[in-house]
Amino acid sequence: MPQAVLFDLDGTLLDTADDLGAALNAVLAAEQRPLVAAEHYTPLASHGSAGLLRFAFGEQFEQRKDELRQKFLAYYADHVAVHTRLYDGVELLLQQLAARGILAGIVTNKPHALTQLVLPYFPSLQALPVVVSGDTLNVAKPHPQPLLHAADQLQVVASRCWYVGDAERDIQAGRAAGMHTVLARYGYIHANDQPEAWGAHAAIEQPQQLLELLSLID
């Protein structure tokens, strides 16, 4: 039984795709370029502003990276929780973990400033005892150090932690940290991805299935 479960944020605890997509489309509209439909931006949402802008602008993104990201992030900061919601079952999952005495925390690549803007809209997430953002340390996932830092903050050894995320870098970081990794298959996984090759120890199709995994080792 784990002593702690750490979670990615976007695509794992929160469905943020439509607000990220709105920021992308605001930049595209200002540039008088075609907008991107939800079916195209949603699978890329875990890759943040850089991944979304690179998809929309192609080679031009590398030439204008700082300018485009600044525009994207400025819009997103002002519209951070218009459509964003908890995935169904997350609230109950966190309650059940607490009832079992299992600690929970967040390790995300989302910048600290944006993480702190969105969490107050979701009290159950804001109440978690540790939140490590993409710029909390000088490295981010897939480097394992953010996960190890979160475990240290919870005073739990890494081998007694599970890490749940929807991206390859989440699984890479979790395995490198010596944690049990769980792939959130309901998150932002692109059709071209090969999640079966990422090496997750387990996978879930919805948040509450994590409780089923825990019940197997009760």
C-alpha positions, 0 to 999 in steps of 0.5 A, spaced: 500 500 500 502 506 498 503 512 503 502 517 498 499 518 491 502 524 487 498 526 480 500 530 474 495 536 474 492 537 466 489 531 463 489 527 470 486 531 475 483 537 471 480 537 464 484 544 462 484 542 454 478 547 452 481 553 456 488 552 453 485 551 446 481 558 447 488 561 449 491 558 442 485 560 438 486 567 441 493 567 439 491 565 432 485 570 431 490 575 433 494 573 427 488 572 422 490 564 422 485 559 422 483 556 428 484 549 431 478 545 433 477 541 439 479 534 436 486 537 434 488 541 440 485 536 446 490 531 445 496 536 445 494 539 451 498 536 456 504 539 452 502 546 454 503 552 450 509 550 447 506 544 444 500 547 442 503 553 439 508 548 435 502 544 432 499 551 430 505 555 427 509 549 425 517 552 423 514 559 425 514 557 432 521 556 433 522 563 430 517 567 434 517 562 440 518 567 446 513 572 443 507 567 441 508 564 448 507 571 452 501 572 448 498 565 449 500 565 457 497 572 457 490 570 455 490 564 459 492 567 465 486 571 464 481 565 462 484 560 466 478 557 469 472 558 464 471 551 462 476 547 466 473 542 471 475 536 475 475 529 471 469 525 474 471 521 480 477 526 482 473 529 488 471 522 491 478 519 489 481 524 493 476 523 499 477 516 499 485 516 499 484 521 505 480 516 508 485 510 507 490 515 510 494 516 504 497 522 502 496 526 495 500 531 492 501 534 485 507 534 481 506 538 474 510 542 469 505 547 469 508 554 471 507 556 478 504 562 477 499 559 472 498 553 477 496 558 483 491 561 479 487 555 477 487 551 484 483 556 488 477 554 483 478 547 486 478 547 493 480 539 494 486 540 490 488 547 493 488 543 500 493 538 498 499 538 502 504 539 496 504 542 489 510 542 485 510 546 479 514 546 472 519 551 475 519 550 482 526 547 481 531 548 475 528 541 472 522 539 470 519 532 468 521 527 465 527 529 470 525 525 476 527 530 481 520 534 482 517 527 484 522 526 489 522 533 491 514 532 492 516 525 496 521 529 501 516 534 502 511 529 504 516 525 508 515 519 504 520 515 501 519 514 493 518 507 493 512 508 497 509 513 492 505 512 486 505 517 480 499 518 476 499 521 469 497 521 462 503 523 458 510 519 457 514 524 461 510 522 467 511 515 466 519 516 465 519 521 471 515 516 475 520 510 473 526 514 474 524 516 481 523 509 483 515 510 484 509 505 482 507 509 475 499 509 473 497 511 466 491 516 466 488 513 459 482 518 460 487 524 459 490 527 453 493 522 449 494 523 441 492 518 436 500 517 434 502 516 441 504 509 443 502 509 451 503 501 451 510 502 450 511 507 455 512 502 461 507 504 466 506 499 471 498 500 471 493 504 467 486 506 469 480 509 464 477 513 469 480 516 476 476 512 480 479 506 477 485 507 482 481 505 488 480 498 484 488 498 484 488 499 491 483 494 493 487 489 490 493 490 495 488 491 501 
